């Protein structure tokens, strides 16, 4: 029975490891998202790993052939408990894949269904546990919100992961 496992790669070598594991016949899943990058007054969109230094590989752990993964170019090791690789919880890969767009990139803000004026809670960062009002989506990674501070509303930019429904 095939399960998915996590492979820990060398820094910035997720693609190299994926390519070499594919050549060996393994099922590889390397989730990426589109990241907006600014440099020298120029903005462009690049593919970035969803989980830097980690990729997923599907194989049957009862077959000893998986041991070759550890000596593959770009790979450091599998995430293991003792000598055995730890399987990814069932359904986790399907959940990640469900967030892909037509180009195969993960849509980070897909779960965010807020309209201007909606209230939400901030879960992390310096404003954790504060309530805010949704203003707009800045990009796939950030939102603009209004936060009441010192008797007036202040506009703040928050990472999308810090946003949770008010409740």
NORBEL-V612798 format. One record per backbone hydrogen bond with DSSP energy under -0.5 kcal/mol. CO is the residue of the C=O (numbers start at 1). NH is the residue of the N-H. If there is no record, write none. Layout:
# NORBEL-V612798
CO_NH, CO_NH
This chain:
# NORBEL-V612798
3_59, 4_88, 5_57, 6_79, 7_9, 7_55, 8_76, 8_77, 10_13, 13_17, 14_18, 15_19, 16_20, 17_21, 18_22, 19_23, 20_24, 21_26, 22_25, 26_28, 27_58, 29_31, 29_56, 31_50, 31_51, 32_106, 33_35, 33_48, 35_37, 35_46, 37_44, 39_42, 42_39, 44_37, 46_35, 48_33, 51_54, 53_9, 55_7, 56_29, 57_5, 58_27, 59_3, 59_61, 60_63, 62_64, 63_66, 64_67, 65_68, 66_69, 67_70, 68_71, 69_72, 72_75, 74_10, 77_8, 78_80, 79_86, 80_82, 81_84, 84_81, 85_87, 86_6, 89_92, 91_95, 92_96, 93_97, 94_98, 96_99, 97_100, 99_107, 101_104, 105_101, 106_34, 106_108, 107_110, 109_112, 111_113, 115_118, 118_134, 119_166, 120_132, 121_123, 121_164, 122_129, 125_128, 127_130, 130_122, 132_120, 133_146, 134_117, 136_138, 136_144, 141_160, 142_138, 142_139, 143_158, 144_135, 144_136, 145_147, 145_156, 146_133, 147_149, 147_154, 149_152, 152_149, 154_147, 156_145, 156_158, 158_143, 159_162, 160_163, 162_123, 164_121
